[in-house]
Amino acid sequence: MTGAYYGLAAKGRAYAYIGGFDPAFAHESPGTTLIAHAMAQAHEEGARRFEFLRGGEDYKYAWGAQDEPVFRRIWERNA
């Protein structure tokens, strides 16, 4: 099985940034395996929260993800 997962962790939280796998192995659910392993590892390392980043794909909601508001502030310089 060929797959990759890239995540981050800090201050008791684990963040799933991006992952992927060879579509030829989709029938073996490598994405599910990667996420499950990432969650277990994060828990083992003390993460109290696991967060998915980058979009609202259906598989994230299947894991229990919930949308949270994102705020942004833009500072502009007046000339």
C-alpha positions in Angstrom: 0.0 0.0 0.0 1.3 3.4 -0.9 0.2 6.5 1.1 1.4 9.6 2.7 0.1 11.8 5.6 1.4 15.2 6.7 0.3 16.5 10.1 1.3 18.9 12.7 1.1 19.0 16.5 1.4 21.6 19.2 0.0 22.5 22.6 -2.1 19.4 23.0 -3.6 19.5 19.5 -2.9 17.5 16.4 -3.7 18.9 13.0 -4.3 16.8 9.9 -3.0 18.9 7.0 -2.9 16.7 3.9 -2.7 13.1 3.0 -3.0 10.9 -0.1 -2.7 7.4 -1.4 -2.3 5.5 -4.6 -5.9 5.1 -6.1 -5.1 1.6 -7.1 -5.4 0.7 -3.4 -8.6 2.5 -2.7 -10.4 -0.8 -2.1 -8.1 -1.3 1.0 -9.1 2.1 2.5 -5.6 3.5 3.0 -6.9 6.9 3.8 -8.9 5.5 6.7 -5.9 3.6 7.9 -3.6 6.7 7.7 -6.1 8.9 9.7 -6.7 6.2 12.3 -3.0 5.7 12.8 -2.5 9.5 13.0 -5.2 9.9 15.6 -3.9 7.0 17.7 -0.4 8.4 17.6 -1.6 11.9 18.5 -3.5 10.5 21.5 -0.4 8.5 22.5 1.7 11.7 22.4 -0.8 13.6 24.5 -3.0 15.4 22.1 -6.4 16.2 23.5 -7.8 17.4 20.2 -7.5 16.3 16.6 -8.4 18.8 13.9 -8.7 18.5 10.2 -7.5 21.4 8.1 -8.1 22.5 4.5 -11.7 22.1 3.5 -14.9 20.3 4.3 -14.6 16.9 2.6 -17.1 14.3 3.5 -14.6 11.9 5.0 -13.7 14.5 7.7 -17.3 14.6 8.9 -17.4 10.8 8.9 -14.7 11.1 11.6 -16.8 13.5 13.6 -15.4 16.8 12.4 -17.4 19.9 13.0 -17.2 23.3 11.3 -15.8 26.1 13.4 -15.8 29.8 12.5 -12.6 31.2 11.2 -11.9 34.9 11.7 -9.5 37.1 9.8 -8.4 40.7 10.4 -6.8 42.7 7.7 -4.8 45.8 8.6 -4.4 48.4 5.9 -2.1 51.3 5.8 -3.6 54.6 4.9 -1.4 56.7 2.7 
